[in-house]
Amino acid sequence: MNYNAALRFLDTLPAEGANLKANAMRLERMHLLLKLLGNPHRRYQAIHVAGTAGKGSTCAIAAQLLTAHGVLTGLHSSPHLQTIRERMSVDGKKISESEFAALATKIEPLCKRVAKQLPKFGIPTYYEATLAMAFQHFADNGVKIAVVETGLGGALDATNVLKPKVAVITNVGLDHTEILGHTIALIAKDKAGIIKRGAIVVTGANGSALKIIEKKALKNHAPILRLGNEILIDSVLCDANGSTFCLHLLGKHFHNLRLSLVGPYQAVNAGLAIAACSKIIKLDEKKVRKPLATAFVPCRLEIMQRKPLVILDGAHNPMKARALAATLPLFGHKFVFVVGISATKDAAGIIRALKPLAAEFIFTRGSDGKRFYPPQELKAIAGMGKVEPNLRKAVPLALSIALRRKVPACVTGSLYVAGEARGFWAKAAARSRGKGLKPHYL
């Protein structure tokens, strides 16, 4: 099959559903699919990353650090923003369309075999199939270390077939409560499910969540590095161009590290990434500094244009929204927010975090409208704002208001919404290329 046929095949597979909590056989299905592939995930070491917030950035930074040290590194992250090929990259290079098509051709009959052998649970999901393709892609390219982000939770996430060298749990907050549970304790227990016997645990969790993670690590004879204990971060200074911080890690000191990502929480993510990498390779300080200074994670306080200033951020739960709101004052006092929120998220918590900074809200949704809160409901929650269900119209509306009021604009509430909006600027850049125009979207 060609690339478009591969996309059509994947679209026939079930989406991830809220029945994951009851689907205790999910990992057996994933193990079977990988066995039929020849267990590609056993051909390299892994850093496995879970957490309520920061896991995508932590994965990206860790992968960039490893690549800078000359280690052939695979990165699996989800969801993707513009193309499914983002979910599987090697040394920062996305899988090609032809490679993707070849892997889909290989995996299609295997998915059918899994469905026959495990009829009660049916064919693998879209997520499981693409994850298996990523594992195979890494093996085909001779990857030495794979950095793998969980999709949801930990214990029953399809990535939990791994036996990682390092298990990272960035933090624990309330998200995906309909699946993971409605308390910090239940969610921490689920995320701690990625801890395997003998793995090294790195975590930024605190309070009751940390106690649960420590208990699981002790049970599995897994050494643990904890933020505020074995991992110390201080002297954090942030500006609109990045962050500077000092890291103290088991007697090794990194002073005045410069990180291109903005926000104090990104310094924490970088510290966790460095700690994880330190347990799998010997770190060279020069090769730590360079990738931090150029680190890039799309849709994480990403500036798309300057006049008006437009920021994209995929904050999709209250914890992330609060972190965003704490950092946005580096760019301005008030913002025009374009907000779309997935239907399973805590919309009230996200809006509550953003509202003190709102000059105006434009409530919208992604192009797959059925997965999002109706914009009119979001307006009712906020008690203010405008409604424009079409994101393609909502963004220029926000930009025109931002220009008139002389304030920045921020597109947020969902990685899907931020990613879709990012595509508008990509298309504008393509149109302006070679014409001497700035790729502004307005």
FIBAMAR-401068 format. One line per field, with one value per residue (C-alpha): residue in one letter; chain; x, y, z. Coordinates in steps of 0.02 Angstrom, whole numbers, plus 50000, padded with zeros to 5 digits. Layout:
// FIBAMAR-401068
residuo = [a;...]
cadena = [A;...]
east = [X;...]
north = [Y;...]
up = [Z;...]
***
This chain:
// FIBAMAR-401068
residuo = [m;n;y;n;a;a;l;r;f;l;d;t;l;p;a;e;g;a;n;l;k;a;n;a;m;r;l;e;r;m;h;l;l;l;k;l;l;g;n;p;h;r;r;y;q;a;i;h;v;a;g;t;a;g;k;g;s;t;c;a;i;a;a;q;l;l;t;a;h;g;v;l;t;g;l;h;s;s;p;h;l;q;t;i;r;e;r;m;s;v;d;g;k;k;i;s;e;s;e;f;a;a;l;a;t;k;i;e;p;l;c;k;r;v;a;k;q;l;p;k;f;g;i;p;t;y;y;e;a;t;l;a;m;a;f;q;h;f;a;d;n;g;v;k;i;a;v;v;e;t;g;l;g;g;a;l;d;a;t;n;v;l;k;p;k;v;a;v;i;t;n;v;g;l;d;h;t;e;i;l;g;h;t;i;a;l;i;a;k;d;k;a;g;i;i;k;r;g;a;i;v;v;t;g;a;n;g;s;a;l;k;i;i;e;k;k;a;l;k;n;h;a;p;i;l;r;l;g;n;e;i;l;i;d;s;v;l;c;d;a;n;g;s;t;f;c;l;h;l;l;g;k;h;f;h;n;l;r;l;s;l;v;g;p;y;q;a;v;n;a;g;l;a;i;a;a;c;s;k;i;i;k;l;d;e;k;k;v;r;k;p;l;a;t;a;f;v;p;c;r;l;e;i;m;q;r;k;p;l;v;i;l;d;g;a;h;n;p;m;k;a;r;a;l;a;a;t;l;p;l;f;g;h;k;f;v;f;v;v;g;i;s;a;t;k;d;a;a;g;i;i;r;a;l;k;p;l;a;a;e;f;i;f;t;r;g;s;d;g;k;r;f;y;p;p;q;e;l;k;a;i;a;g;m;g;k;v;e;p;n;l;r;k;a;v;p;l;a;l;s;i;a;l;r;r;k;v;p;a;c;v;t;g;s;l;y;v;a;g;e;a;r;g;f;w;a;k;a;a;a;r;s;r;g;k;g;l;k;p;h;y;l]
cadena = [A;A;A;A;A;A;A;A;A;A;A;A;A;A;A;A;A;A;A;A;A;A;A;A;A;A;A;A;A;A;A;A;A;A;A;A;A;A;A;A;A;A;A;A;A;A;A;A;A;A;A;A;A;A;A;A;A;A;A;A;A;A;A;A;A;A;A;A;A;A;A;A;A;A;A;A;A;A;A;A;A;A;A;A;A;A;A;A;A;A;A;A;A;A;A;A;A;A;A;A;A;A;A;A;A;A;A;A;A;A;A;A;A;A;A;A;A;A;A;A;A;A;A;A;A;A;A;A;A;A;A;A;A;A;A;A;A;A;A;A;A;A;A;A;A;A;A;A;A;A;A;A;A;A;A;A;A;A;A;A;A;A;A;A;A;A;A;A;A;A;A;A;A;A;A;A;A;A;A;A;A;A;A;A;A;A;A;A;A;A;A;A;A;A;A;A;A;A;A;A;A;A;A;A;A;A;A;A;A;A;A;A;A;A;A;A;A;A;A;A;A;A;A;A;A;A;A;A;A;A;A;A;A;A;A;A;A;A;A;A;A;A;A;A;A;A;A;A;A;A;A;A;A;A;A;A;A;A;A;A;A;A;A;A;A;A;A;A;A;A;A;A;A;A;A;A;A;A;A;A;A;A;A;A;A;A;A;A;A;A;A;A;A;A;A;A;A;A;A;A;A;A;A;A;A;A;A;A;A;A;A;A;A;A;A;A;A;A;A;A;A;A;A;A;A;A;A;A;A;A;A;A;A;A;A;A;A;A;A;A;A;A;A;A;A;A;A;A;A;A;A;A;A;A;A;A;A;A;A;A;A;A;A;A;A;A;A;A;A;A;A;A;A;A;A;A;A;A;A;A;A;A;A;A;A;A;A;A;A;A;A;A;A;A;A;A;A;A;A;A;A;A;A;A;A;A;A;A;A;A;A;A;A;A;A;A;A;A;A;A;A;A;A;A;A;A;A;A;A;A;A;A;A;A;A;A;A;A;A;A;A;A]
east = [50000;50054;50055;49875;49816;49913;49820;49654;49696;49740;49580;49482;49555;49465;49509;49567;49413;49357;49344;49532;49511;49412;49522;49646;49691;49753;49936;49915;49850;49997;50121;50047;50058;50240;50277;50210;50328;50476;50477;50566;50549;50675;50815;50861;50859;50717;50675;50488;50403;50234;50156;50009;50108;50278;50305;50308;50438;50539;50542;50592;50733;50796;50798;50892;51019;51051;51070;51194;51298;51306;51178;51059;50894;50713;50572;50390;50269;50083;49969;50038;50006;50010;50061;50055;50238;50283;50249;50405;50571;50754;50881;50751;50702;50522;50490;50469;50303;50374;50442;50276;50180;50294;50268;50079;50082;50177;50066;49894;49885;49961;49821;49696;49788;49783;49595;49573;49681;49604;49426;49356;49458;49458;49580;49719;49678;49747;49864;49926;49959;50056;50154;50203;50255;50364;50448;50482;50547;50670;50732;50747;50857;50972;50917;51016;50896;50711;50626;50443;50301;50148;49984;49874;49915;50042;49988;49874;49949;50006;50184;50193;50256;50428;50555;50643;50814;50739;50558;50515;50356;50360;50218;50042;49884;49700;49675;49587;49494;49357;49487;49627;49521;49461;49598;49784;49817;49730;49815;49985;49960;49918;50068;50183;50134;50277;50405;50484;50602;50777;50732;50794;50653;50661;50517;50461;50308;50279;50162;50053;50092;50278;50246;50152;50291;50424;50329;50317;50502;50550;50443;50530;50706;50713;50831;50743;50798;50675;50657;50704;50812;50934;50888;50903;50858;50887;50926;50788;50771;50646;50622;50524;50668;50699;50757;50920;50944;51068;51056;51135;51128;51208;51363;51376;51339;51281;51284;51190;51114;51024;50863;50775;50605;50510;50443;50506;50418;50526;50680;50607;50570;50749;50817;50718;50776;50958;50938;50860;50997;51133;51078;51095;51248;51396;51355;51475;51433;51465;51349;51217;51226;51210;51046;50966;51006;50922;50785;50620;50449;50305;50149;50231;50233;50279;50283;50208;50219;50263;50133;50020;50115;50036;50077;50022;50016;49932;49883;49738;49714;49707;49886;49953;49837;49899;50080;50038;49951;50099;50218;50116;50150;50324;50239;50099;49969;49812;49780;49650;49628;49569;49510;49448;49437;49413;49248;49328;49433;49403;49347;49301;49474;49562;49455;49473;49663;49660;49521;49623;49731;49588;49555;49439;49398;49356;49283;49299;49332;49445;49390;49331;49192;49117;49269;49257;49149;49021;49095;48932;48952;49128;49064;48933;49068;49175;49032;49113;49185;49136;49091;49164;49148;49261;49442;49497;49387;49418;49605;49597;49455;49567;49713;49608;49548;49726;49787;49648;49675;49865;49879;49950;49844;49859;49784;49764;49652;49698;49850;49734;49673;49847;49916;49779;49807;49993;49953;49879;50049;50135;50025;50053;50241;50228;50130;50254;50410;50513;50407;50499;50344;50333;50225;50092;49919;49785]
north = [50000;50181;50316;50371;50190;50166;50313;50242;50072;50149;50250;50087;50033;50073;50235;50236;50227;50255;50066;50053;50036;49875;49810;49712;49606;49758;49722;49541;49601;49718;49583;49468;49599;49632;49446;49426;49568;49481;49584;49737;49830;49711;49762;49925;50006;50123;50275;50262;50426;50450;50598;50716;50862;50886;50712;50769;50903;50786;50656;50782;50852;50678;50624;50781;50755;50575;50622;50759;50624;50523;50393;50339;50381;50342;50452;50403;50537;50566;50640;50709;50888;50891;50719;50544;50527;50639;50491;50398;50485;50437;50568;50702;50644;50591;50425;50447;50418;50267;50189;50222;50139;49987;49965;49983;49851;49736;49763;49755;49564;49548;49654;49534;49385;49466;49491;49306;49246;49365;49380;49445;49605;49623;49705;49820;50004;50145;50190;50013;49986;50148;50113;49942;50025;50146;50004;49915;50075;50097;49918;49933;50086;50013;50129;50107;50196;50233;50373;50325;50433;50348;50386;50383;50332;50194;50022;49980;50096;50003;50067;49966;49815;49894;49842;50010;50052;50212;50248;50432;50497;50685;50726;50673;50777;50753;50712;50572;50540;50443;50310;50327;50370;50524;50539;50578;50411;50310;50406;50390;50203;50189;50291;50194;50042;50081;50043;49873;49769;49841;49995;50165;50283;50471;50576;50754;50697;50755;50728;50573;50532;50523;50405;50286;50294;50265;50113;50039;50073;49988;49837;49820;49850;50005;50145;50314;50492;50621;50805;50901;50758;50675;50803;50985;51131;51310;51486;51474;51633;51648;51775;51775;51687;51543;51492;51482;51363;51265;51076;50973;50788;50661;50766;50830;51015;51101;51290;51418;51298;51394;51317;51385;51331;51459;51433;51368;51202;51176;51190;51048;50946;50973;50923;50761;50726;50753;50641;50503;50513;50512;50337;50267;50358;50457;50641;50767;50941;51026;50902;50940;51128;51135;51037;51128;51295;51240;51127;51137;51065;51123;51197;51225;51414;51420;51592;51591;51776;51942;52069;52034;51915;51743;51599;51418;51304;51135;51153;51031;51006;51123;51083;51132;51283;51348;51328;51420;51560;51579;51601;51707;51870;51863;51909;52026;52068;52022;51902;51859;51672;51553;51403;51232;51092;50905;50841;50730;50869;50981;51134;51234;51207;51259;51416;51462;51462;51571;51694;51818;51850;51858;52018;51910;51728;51656;51484;51358;51175;51069;51009;50846;50936;50783;50765;50942;51039;51143;51319;51390;51283;51348;51526;51486;51416;51572;51694;51797;51782;51755;51594;51544;51356;51358;51364;51430;51583;51593;51622;51774;51844;51833;51911;52058;52089;52072;52202;52322;52304;52294;52131;51959;51810;51632;51474;51340;51215;51064;50996;50953;51132;51206;51083;51118;51306;51278;51208;51375;51458;51314;51342;51530;51499;51386;51520;51657;51555;51634;51792;51885;51885;51846;51692;51784;51710;51844]
up = [50000;49975;50109;50084;50086;50248;50326;50268;50343;50511;50511;50504;50672;50836;50922;51102;51212;51390;51411;51439;51627;51605;51464;51568;51416;51320;51358;51308;51140;51121;51172;51041;50904;50946;50955;50779;50727;50809;50970;50899;51064;51145;51028;51115;51285;51331;51435;51474;51522;51607;51698;51701;51630;51550;51482;51300;51335;51446;51307;51175;51282;51329;51146;51094;51234;51182;50999;51047;51133;50971;51026;50887;50971;50933;50997;51010;51066;51048;50997;50835;50783;50593;50533;50606;50556;50703;50817;50761;50731;50737;50786;50758;50583;50556;50471;50283;50196;50104;50265;50350;50208;50212;50399;50382;50244;50361;50512;50431;50419;50592;50666;50589;50663;50835;50818;50777;50921;51048;50984;51148;51132;50944;50827;50894;50907;50801;50943;50970;50784;50765;50924;50857;50694;50792;50887;50722;50642;50784;50766;50577;50597;50729;50869;51030;51148;51125;51221;51235;51300;51373;51289;51444;51622;51637;51697;51551;51423;51268;51295;51456;51362;51382;51512;51522;51588;51659;51707;51723;51807;51785;51906;51954;51940;51903;51719;51624;51786;51697;51659;51788;51940;52030;52160;52156;52242;52106;51965;52049;52068;51884;51826;51944;51841;51722;51859;51824;51929;51925;51824;51883;51929;51901;51964;51996;52094;52272;52420;52426;52243;52281;52426;52311;52181;52314;52378;52203;52171;52335;52294;52126;52192;52082;52134;52133;52095;52163;52124;52281;52345;52226;52091;52144;52032;52086;52025;51894;51792;51650;51512;51350;51259;51377;51550;51648;51794;51895;51916;52054;52019;52136;52165;51987;51964;51805;51830;51727;51602;51465;51400;51246;51316;51418;51595;51762;51732;51577;51687;51790;51633;51575;51745;51742;51563;51610;51763;51657;51525;51659;51709;51535;51463;51530;51510;51434;51500;51333;51248;51379;51357;51168;51146;51293;51212;51051;51120;51029;51069;50957;51035;51203;51220;51037;50958;50784;50740;50820;50762;50844;50955;50939;51056;51038;51189;51204;51388;51402;51589;51739;51793;51622;51610;51778;51722;51561;51655;51772;51624;51503;51600;51525;51361;51417;51548;51451;51307;51178;51204;51070;51170;51116;51244;51220;51289;51422;51500;51651;51552;51707;51781;51621;51598;51781;51763;51607;51649;51754;51599;51474;51380;51275;51244;51073;51105;50964;50927;50819;50648;50727;50818;50903;51019;51089;51208;51114;51112;51178;51335;51360;51348;51481;51596;51573;51585;51447;51273;51092;51000;50832;50805;50651;50709;50540;50571;50758;50740;50624;50730;50883;50790;50731;50910;50974;50849;50895;51082;51067;51164;51120;51068;51132;51057;51190;51280;51176;51085;50941;50928;50946;50820;50694;50715;50691;50521;50469;50492;50403;50252;50262;50266;50114;50019;50066;50032;49895;49894;50032;50142;50327;50360;50461;50470;50470]
***
